[in-house]
């Protein structure tokens, strides 16, 4: 009955309000102008009117906003359209972070929803018109790919093992790599933009390392544009940067446990601060799997392949908060693997992850994880690049092996034990925000932006025009 009155009031005024209507959504005040009227609804409190409008569909709210100034103030205001965005499939926190931190592209520029720069009515309409893109997250061990409108990646593949060997020329290898993904997804490359993550490599700030990164990026763009992709968003050092975005941060330290090495990268406003220092630990997920394999062999546990060992690592292993105390506990657990039967692990469950903090247990001469992160924090503090030291006190974990239960808590404990109090105050370690798919979900935030593909992508024409891409 109330809604019927709303529509009666609105459409009876539509002819007189037509001249003042606007097709563009703008930032509006929270209350109607004194010179305008809502007719029979003038006596209702503003909160009640907003609650009434929340019952109508977004397209009907747009129609309401075009009738007169008073209804435009209500139906075009941020409060109503924030409600509509909160009802969408994506989480409101992710949408708000993306639209206030990532919408302008790189370099990042933070926008405030209170500053008048953002109209969430416009953002809602623009996001509805974004058709999506293909996201290809080429991790160091495994590649995740899928549509940006999907909740998770639609496929996973070994990054290089399935797509040729390392001796193959880079162009041919990349061409086979992308062609296989497009075939599996059953899509034409020319139909949609591509968001591709560039793998973590050549970490130094030297001219040689910059040239190598530029060469890899140029090769990837050449291959994709030769396949008639309309636009490409290629994110540098993507596993780290995108995992940070997935955690709804633009600054922090990312610990990426890759296939072969562990990298600790300081990132400020979306940029890897190589001049401060990127720390490298010379072993990664493959060593953890190999160490568990050795322990299983020592205990006469037979298995058919390394895949079985990796599955057990992912499902049964964890990191102990107190390693010595854990040695005296009963930690036995079992798991059934199809085609091989039951496997039972005990101390191997936490000994595997312990080599991150005590590499010598695996016969490795390498820096421990907490020592490398503490060193990175010390360099960030000494650099003094900002007046506020809080930017490097958030540590985000990334990579499949970073998902080991207890790793974030143990690393945070070790950092508090080893860092001076003026640095460790406020240090927080965040587990992979979206598990093994964190980087893919970080790319998804970019792909679903209201401004995508604009500020984030390069088109074929733009690429061909440039003789050199600046990193």
Protein Blocks (a to p, Z undefined) as FASTA:
>chain_A
ZZmmmmmmmmmmmmmmmmmpcfbdcdddfbdcfkbcehjmmmpcfklmmmmmmmpcfklm
mmmmmmpmmlmmmmmpmklmmmmmmmmmbdfklmmmmmmmmmnopadddddfklopacfk
lmmmmmmmpgbjadddddfkbccdddfkbmbdfbdcdfklmnopfklcfklmmmmmmmmm
mmmnopafklpccddddddehjbfcfklmmmmmmmmmmmmmmmmmnopabdcddehklmm
mmmmmnopabdcdddddfkbccddddeehiacfknopcddfbdfklmmmmmmmmmmmnop
acfbfklmmmmmmmmgccdfblmlmmmpccbdcdddehiapaddfklmmmmmmmmmmmml
nopacddfklmmmmmmmmmmmnomafbfklmmpccdedjklmpghklmmmmmmmmmmpcf
klmgopacdddfkljmlmmmmmmmmmmpmkbcklmpccfklmmmpmbdcZZ
